[in-house]
């Protein structure tokens, strides 16, 4: 029987649909020794060796194209190289390679060996590396020579003595092994290692809005979980050319650039830019026939500010959004200029898509969509009881700890955090939402971001969404601020769009704007204009830092 890439994924994911063609059943069916690099990448490489797996575009216009066969062979060479250099199953291997195509060679090679890949962003500084090296016990590292990455790593190694070897990409440096020339010394062809689906495969340091980053460990089964991400959220098949913007150091790279789309035969279009420029990225969408696109809300906001009417996005057939909650104004403006719905989804570094607007659904602007049938999802109160429609509670997954193939294995070396996340017999996401009468979920905020003011519980996202509709607001964050009379009041910290000045008159205008759109008790009694919002390395707003700075000012 001829190989059929359109149904190949069903070997790993069983799925089904309702009478309207909307996904209503999904279950992972994996062999005990499932390993993405062998069972998906290598299989497709044998059956469809010349099919394109990646088109890569560099910052200066360089272009490369790779087939499944080339990726399979390069990952074999990397695996042979790693073994020769002492890497063994379970070793922690960090990769700081931006969006360079070499990242994928290394990633799949590490998987073949059975080591644990730890991607990291090139924005890290010395102290960040010291923390990560010690927390994970990193033994090997791959890094780009650009952006002073190797300098920060070498400085960190003055305080860490567990590193066995360093490999450098995009240049040469004393004390570092040059990556590409070293890979070329080794043959393709690698005997399958003994890995299991429940073995650790991948780990991300997840930058939360409070505390030090947690090391989230995923097993080999996690890779198959993202077939549902690609098939039913990104809506990809063998005709798709998909661009997910994320750098390789973030979990969103796994969501949109490493696993699911490869299993479906879609082309992974990688734009390897240094700094985000909305005009350049929109021109890439124009020029290269990209028909599926995913980015965080912030980028879509900048696209809209750049003037979408100035770009031809007619090739684009599907657009998705994640990373932060989606403001309805962004949804409406994108729809106005492109004719496309923004299909939002919610998930975490610890999971794949938990709630989403899957293909075939009619999205409600601002809603995260409906629960993925891959999980048992609920919204509960503080006592763990399911709440009725339109009541805010915490999103939880009613799954048995350690049994679900698409939920993280553990927070590495942190039993207390792991136990806390799994308390009460289910996994706590730490995110709050409510569901409406139709079963759509609406994001409210992190559990520690909820505001209690004048006896009311107020979620920041609703107010932020309203402010984002005002033409003067580029970005904003809603937090609680101390008040001598009311105890706590709502505060808006606002970054203005070009051409606007942060005057008392504008602050009053924004307050009235909110009053006209929602219950009066929710309006921000304090409006502060700033040049930028404090954010995590991954770009999430750190409302906790705003609250902490306010507390210091009031002391």
C-alpha atoms as one frame of an Amber mdcrd trajectory, in Angstrom:
protein
   0.000   0.000   0.000   1.299   3.427  -0.944   2.236   5.736   1.917  -0.506
   8.310   2.609   0.792  11.287   4.574  -2.753  12.629   5.048  -3.683   9.662
   7.243  -0.249   8.810   8.667  -0.982  10.809  11.822  -3.865   8.443  12.697
  -1.306   5.870  13.746  -0.617   8.095  16.756  -3.792  10.160  17.181  -7.294
   8.761  16.893  -9.805  11.550  16.254 -13.453  11.996  15.367 -15.934  14.719
  14.489 -19.528  15.716  15.167 -22.214  16.254  12.527 -20.845  19.752  11.838
 -17.308  18.555  11.177 -15.997  19.876  14.501 -13.519  17.793  16.483 -15.216
  16.006  19.383 -12.953  13.019  20.013  -9.181  12.681  20.344  -6.965  10.069
  21.937  -3.244   9.354  21.682  -2.336   5.735  20.845   1.414   5.293  21.200
   3.724   2.298  21.347   5.766   2.020  24.523   8.946   2.967  22.658   7.470
   5.926  20.723  10.138   8.435  19.715   9.243  11.233  17.316  12.653  11.272
  15.620  12.436   7.584  14.676   8.719   6.976  14.302   7.705  10.121  12.449
  10.720  11.961  11.022  12.623   8.885   9.846   9.522   7.075   8.580   8.441
   9.990   6.388  12.049  10.400   5.230  12.034   6.802   3.980   8.611   7.032
   2.336   8.800  10.596   0.974  12.525  11.453   0.975  12.303  14.448  -1.355
   9.338  16.147   0.325  10.208  19.563   1.751  10.219  19.772   5.530  11.564
  23.321   5.931  12.050  26.547   4.052  14.406  28.847   5.911  14.856  32.586
   5.368  17.704  34.438   7.033  17.780  37.994   8.303  19.746  39.174   5.252
  17.718  37.322   2.648  19.632  34.025   2.598  17.390  31.101   1.695  17.705
  27.362   2.307  15.355  24.472   1.672  15.551  21.052   3.325  13.890  17.698
   2.659  12.809  15.066   5.152  15.718  12.913   4.006  18.229  15.679   4.734
  16.806  16.276   8.212  16.806  12.559   8.969  20.424  12.192   7.876  21.595
  15.317   9.696  19.943  14.159  12.911  21.705  10.784  12.501  25.024  12.577
  12.115  24.333  14.674  15.207  23.390  11.543  17.177  26.632   9.816  16.153
  28.585  12.948  17.052  26.912  13.207  20.451  27.669   9.590  21.326  31.286
  10.039  20.284  31.564  13.130  22.491  30.217  11.312  25.516  26.525  12.210
  25.532  24.352   9.474  27.005  20.678   8.801  27.569  19.236  11.194  30.143
  22.024  13.803  29.850  20.863  17.419  29.868  21.699  19.242  26.620  20.974
  22.960  26.177  20.477  24.630  22.772  20.651  28.410  22.337  20.330  28.621
  18.560  17.700  31.283  17.855  15.781  30.291  14.699  18.821  28.815  12.950
  18.069  25.655  10.988  20.881  23.917  12.871  18.577  23.876  15.891  16.428
  21.202  14.257  19.466  19.054  13.383  20.520  19.166  17.032  17.017  18.739
  18.482  16.176  15.597  16.554  19.682  14.191  17.071  19.406  14.663  20.830
  16.057  12.819  20.742  17.621   9.888  18.907  20.263   9.530  21.615  17.642
   9.742  24.360  19.196  12.797  25.991  17.017  15.671  27.235  16.858  18.783
  25.068  16.614  22.128  26.878  16.004  24.971  24.405  16.822  28.479  25.641
  16.408  31.977  24.300  19.377  34.059  23.191  18.142  36.867  25.474  19.542
  35.193  28.591  22.294  36.885  30.587  25.035  35.449  32.812  22.865  35.089
  35.926  20.146  33.343  33.885  22.613  30.757  32.638  24.091  30.184  36.089
  20.628  29.467  37.469  19.673  27.151  34.584  22.989  25.282  34.526  22.760
  24.504  38.240  19.023  23.766  38.275  19.225  21.298  35.384  22.764  19.985
  35.658  23.566  20.916  32.062  26.411  18.828  30.601  26.518  19.963  26.962
  25.538  23.199  25.244  25.027  24.362  21.663  25.042  28.107  21.128  25.165
  30.741  18.428  28.147  33.078  18.308  25.787  36.014  17.764  24.392  38.479
  20.323  27.181  37.809  22.851  25.557  34.479  23.726  28.857  32.628  24.112
  30.310  35.464  26.216  27.436  35.210  28.693  27.777  31.421  28.775  31.543
  31.547  29.377  31.005  34.073  32.168  28.410  31.784  33.746  30.774  28.814
  33.547  33.091  30.613  35.986  30.450  29.685  38.570  29.551  26.225  37.238
  31.886  23.284  36.697  29.533  20.640  35.299  29.842  21.435  31.592  31.489
  18.701  29.522  31.592  20.379  26.095  30.468  23.504  24.216  29.498  23.611
  20.519  29.291  26.895  18.614  27.232  27.772  15.553  27.592  30.678  13.062
  31.267  31.279  13.699  34.289  29.927  15.546  35.619  30.622  19.014  38.513
  29.319  21.071  37.423  26.688  23.551  34.286  25.872  21.584  33.787  23.031
  19.080  32.522  24.328  15.699  29.152  22.677  15.140  28.702  22.198  11.394
  32.231  21.083  10.607  32.081  18.647  13.515  28.746  17.201  12.349  30.198
  16.607   8.893  32.781  14.208  10.351  30.095  11.657  11.170  28.045   9.324
   8.977  24.294   9.161   8.513  22.671   6.003   9.805  22.131   5.497  13.522
  20.998   2.367  15.343  17.801   3.014  17.252  18.407   3.774  20.916  16.275
   2.204  23.644  13.940   5.045  24.598  10.426   4.821  26.057   7.447   7.110
  25.556   7.508   8.016  29.271  11.214   8.917  29.302  12.091  12.629  29.601
  12.660  14.168  26.157  12.346  17.932  26.437  12.461  20.580  29.160  11.667
  24.272  29.118  12.363  26.838  31.780   8.946  28.459  32.020   9.173  32.118
  33.034   6.183  32.731  35.231   5.039  36.133  36.436   6.370  35.358  39.927
   9.453  33.564  41.267  12.273  31.811  39.449  11.553  29.944  36.200  10.293
  26.390  36.645  11.889  23.567  34.668   9.007  21.776  32.936   9.931  18.230
  31.882   8.051  16.620  28.970   8.285  12.991  27.888   8.583  11.579  24.363
   4.805  11.172  24.170   4.402  14.969  24.316   5.549  15.287  20.689   2.555
  13.276  19.443   0.221  15.461  21.488   1.030  18.323  19.154  -0.450  16.524
  16.169  -3.781  17.823  17.444  -2.246  21.302  17.641  -1.261  21.196  13.981
  -4.201  19.262  12.552  -7.121  20.768  14.393  -5.952  24.186  15.603  -3.429
  25.340  12.970  -5.482  23.367  10.386  -2.456  22.045   8.504  -1.987  19.356
   5.862   0.584  18.480   3.185  -0.354  21.618   1.188   0.346  23.998   4.067
   3.230  26.433   4.354   3.133  27.408   8.005   4.988  30.141   9.887   4.963
  30.191  13.671   6.973  33.222  14.768   8.478  31.847  17.990  12.213  31.616
  18.570  13.450  28.072  19.287  13.965  28.886  22.966  10.249  29.068  23.725
   7.647  26.354  24.190   5.627  27.800  21.321   8.360  26.486  19.002   7.360
  22.958  20.024   3.732  23.869  19.393   4.220  25.184  15.870   7.680  24.353
  14.513   8.900  20.969  15.707   6.338  18.180  15.895   2.739  18.314  14.688
   3.270  20.001  11.346   6.067  17.569  10.487   3.797  14.580  11.106   1.283
  16.066   8.656   3.750  16.834   5.871   3.351  20.615   6.110   6.259  22.906
   5.257   7.800  24.621   8.270   8.644  28.155   7.079  11.255  29.646   9.394
  11.987  33.368   9.243  15.238  33.776  11.178  15.040  37.475  12.058  16.983
  39.279  14.788  14.489  41.928  15.865  10.756  41.976  15.254   9.826  44.490
  12.563   6.114  44.394  11.623   6.765  45.724   8.115   9.456  43.121   7.345
   7.366  40.250   8.667   4.300  41.348   6.732   6.446  41.537   3.579   7.597
  37.961   4.219   3.972  36.849   4.459   3.326  38.625   1.160   6.293  37.269
  -0.753   6.656  33.615   0.248   3.157  32.238  -0.166   2.652  31.478   3.500
  -0.903  30.229   3.939  -0.963  29.510   7.676   0.370  31.847  10.347   0.598
  31.930  14.144   1.832  34.725  16.406   1.091  36.231  19.832  -1.449  39.077
  20.199   1.264  41.715  20.609   2.511  41.089  17.060  -0.976  41.288  15.609
  -1.447  44.619  17.404   1.718  45.948  15.769   0.554  44.644  12.373  -2.676
  46.597  12.753  -0.806  49.748  13.796   1.461  49.319  10.716  -1.588  49.519
   8.441  -2.758  46.161   7.097  -4.320  47.854   4.092  -0.787  48.400   2.751
  -0.038  44.679   2.394  -1.261  41.879   0.143  -2.053  38.946   2.441  -4.285
  37.147  -0.028  -2.205  33.926   0.193  -2.991  33.644   3.867  -5.829  31.171
   4.464  -5.663  30.543   8.201  -4.447  32.520  11.219  -4.050  31.501  14.834
  -3.075  33.281  18.017  -1.812  32.292  21.473   0.572  33.320  24.232  -1.693
  35.925  25.804  -5.432  36.410  25.874  -6.843  37.953  22.692  -8.487  41.366
  22.857 -11.684  41.473  20.740 -10.498  44.685  19.069  -7.497  42.862  17.591
  -9.792  40.069  16.375 -12.145  42.548  14.707  -9.429  44.617  13.021  -7.631
  41.551  11.638 -10.933  40.211  10.328 -11.731  43.572   8.718  -8.521  43.699
   6.697  -7.872  40.011   5.939 -11.292  38.407   6.097  -9.810  35.775   8.447
 -10.883  34.834  11.932  -8.142  34.719  14.530  -8.443  31.240  16.016  -7.319
  31.598  19.610  -6.161  28.749  21.834  -5.030  28.333  25.414  -2.410  25.987
  26.761   0.779  26.008  28.772   4.374  24.866  28.623   3.070  21.986  30.733
   0.495  20.891  28.116  -0.511  21.024  24.479  -3.710  22.886  23.468  -6.137
  22.719  26.399  -8.893  25.000  25.105  -9.105  26.169  21.510 -11.061  27.397
  18.550 -10.544  24.289  16.473 -11.126  24.069  12.731 -14.834  24.073  11.937
 -15.798  26.085  15.022 -17.240  29.571  14.824 -15.090  31.679  17.139 -16.499
  34.268  19.487 -14.153  37.294  19.489 -12.168  37.223  22.723 -13.057  33.655
  23.663 -10.409  30.948  23.973 -12.845  28.453  22.453 -13.891  25.081  23.844
 -11.979  22.328  25.674  -9.830  19.982  23.637 -11.242  16.439  23.674  -7.701
  15.277  24.396  -8.265  16.347  28.023 -11.033  16.388  30.624 -11.223  20.129
  31.316 -13.271  21.905  33.966 -13.559  25.212  35.832 -13.663  24.876  39.622
 -13.935  27.041  42.727 -11.516  27.078  45.661 -13.125  23.944  47.063 -12.577
  22.100  43.798 -16.253  22.086  42.836 -17.319  22.684  39.240 -18.847  26.139
  38.813 -21.948  27.002  36.745 -21.856  29.127  33.549 -20.632  32.716  33.870
 -18.914  32.093  37.208 -15.156  32.571  37.330 -12.976  29.748  38.594  -9.661
  28.014  37.916  -9.089  25.937  34.792  -8.129  22.395  35.817  -7.443  19.119
  34.025  -9.195  16.132  35.575  -6.448  13.671  34.690  -4.582  11.115  36.755
  -1.109  12.308  37.645   1.620  10.762  35.534  -0.836   8.910  33.289  -1.721
  11.419  30.573   0.750  11.438  27.657   0.326  15.170  26.938   0.790  16.635
  30.420   4.248  17.355  31.772   6.106  14.759  33.820   7.300  17.039  36.630
   8.934  20.271  37.637  12.510  18.992  37.675  14.004  18.569  41.137  11.059
  20.428  42.671   8.650  18.009  44.338   6.878  20.773  46.263   5.908  22.681
  43.108   4.924  19.479  41.325   2.745  18.339  44.227   1.096  21.749  44.456
   0.225  21.726  40.756  -1.409  18.280  41.103  -3.240  18.807  44.403  -6.801
  17.606  44.885  -6.552  14.852  42.312  -6.137  17.002  39.216  -3.771  19.423
  37.534  -4.204  23.087  38.407  -3.295  25.471  35.580  -3.274  28.574  37.784
  -5.359  30.378  35.150  -8.903  31.586  35.731 -11.770  31.744  33.274 -15.526
  31.365  32.997 -17.593  29.518  30.421 -20.739  30.826  28.831 -23.988  28.983
  28.158 -22.606  27.677  24.841 -19.546  26.124  26.475 -17.026  28.729  25.251
 -14.273  29.621  27.718 -13.362  33.269  28.457 -10.000  34.083  30.008  -9.943
  36.203  33.170  -6.328  36.088  34.393  -3.796  34.290  36.519  -5.112  33.350
  39.932  -2.699  35.826  41.541  -3.729  38.639  39.158  -7.387  38.810  40.261
  -8.270  42.144  41.851 -10.468  42.375  44.940 -11.699  45.967  45.236 -14.703
  47.390  47.106 -16.038  43.879  47.633 -15.824  42.948  43.938 -13.622  40.356
  42.222 -12.271  41.918  39.013 -10.301  40.192  36.260  -7.685  42.372  34.544
  -8.215  41.083  31.022 -11.716  42.509  30.495 -10.582  46.037  31.344  -7.393
  45.684  29.306  -9.484  44.606  26.313 -11.664  47.705  26.589  -8.678  50.040
  26.858  -7.060  48.376  23.854  -9.988  49.577  21.732  -9.003  53.195  22.381
  -6.737  54.505  19.586  -4.245  55.996  22.041  -3.431  52.688  23.758  -0.660
  50.481  22.400  -0.334  48.211  25.443  -1.728  48.219  28.958  -1.802  46.271
  32.214  -4.480  46.304  34.890  -3.446  45.722  38.505  -4.634  46.407  42.027
  -3.223  49.445  43.819  -3.447  50.349  47.515  -6.005  52.966  48.504  -6.390
  54.407  52.047 -10.201  54.419  51.818 -11.158  51.501  49.587  -8.247  49.213
  50.418  -7.633  48.316  46.780  -8.528  50.105  43.561  -8.058  49.314  39.884
  -4.976  50.805  38.256  -4.172  51.021  34.538  -0.545  51.200  33.433  -0.580
  52.360  29.826   1.902  52.496  26.936   0.682  55.057  24.422   0.695  54.784
  20.651   2.791  57.244  18.661   1.346  60.750  18.530  -0.325  60.705  21.952
   0.762  62.461  25.145   0.031  61.177  28.620  -1.934  64.111  29.980  -4.487
  64.266  32.830  -7.121  64.929  30.173  -6.266  61.697  28.352  -6.272  59.765
  31.630  -9.781  61.066  32.325 -10.841  60.166  28.801  -9.624  56.583  29.261
 -11.438  56.286  32.592 -14.695  57.431  31.022 -14.103  55.108  28.079 -14.053
  52.135  30.448 -17.074  53.401  32.411 -19.147  53.488  29.226 -18.237  49.910
  28.319 -18.526  47.920  31.553 -19.746  48.080  35.135 -18.642  51.384  36.731
 -16.842  49.703  39.651 -14.314  48.258  37.188 -12.963  51.528  35.828  -9.315
  52.370  36.672  -9.214  55.026  39.385  -5.482  55.375  38.713  -3.984  55.767
  35.219  -0.210  55.795  34.849   1.521  56.363  31.511   4.841  54.549  30.966
   7.234  53.966  28.079   7.156  50.180  28.429   5.607  47.456  30.560   7.719
  45.077  32.663   7.749  41.660  31.012   9.228  38.213  31.397  11.888  37.111
  28.929   9.095  35.388  27.003   7.180  38.662  26.683   4.419  38.106  29.243
   3.418  41.167  31.247   4.710  41.022  34.829   1.797  42.563  36.686   3.448
  41.400  39.905   6.363  43.788  39.230   3.967  46.684  38.754   2.336  45.830
  42.097   5.712  45.505  43.818   6.921  48.868  42.469   3.714  50.527  43.653
   4.184  49.058  47.120   7.745  50.419  47.300   6.533  53.892  46.313   3.939
  53.861  49.093   6.382  52.902  51.856
